[in-house]
Amino acid sequence: MSNLKLVKTRDSVEEIHKVCDAALKITNADFAKARVMAAEQSEYNNPLRMATTEHQNGLGEHNMRVLDALENLRDTILKGAY
């Protein structure tokens, strides 16, 4: 008897559909709240904890880039839907 495990195959198209659906549900207010959080991370400063400051600043910059890309994805999907 074989020890092969049954592997559930992923439907790539369904996975992409889920991502697109989720992106379309994000509102401008959601983006605004997330941008405030990312800006706070970027502006974080604690002279006694420089490693934490650098880490938070890097996270803030990364999160801003992710938000820009996510908003671009949502807007691109919306343009293509109409």
PyMOL commands that set and color helices and strands:
alter all, ss='L'
color gray80, all
select helices_A, chain A and resi 12-24+28-43+50-81
alter helices_A, ss='H'
color red, helices_A
deselect
rebuild
show_as cartoon
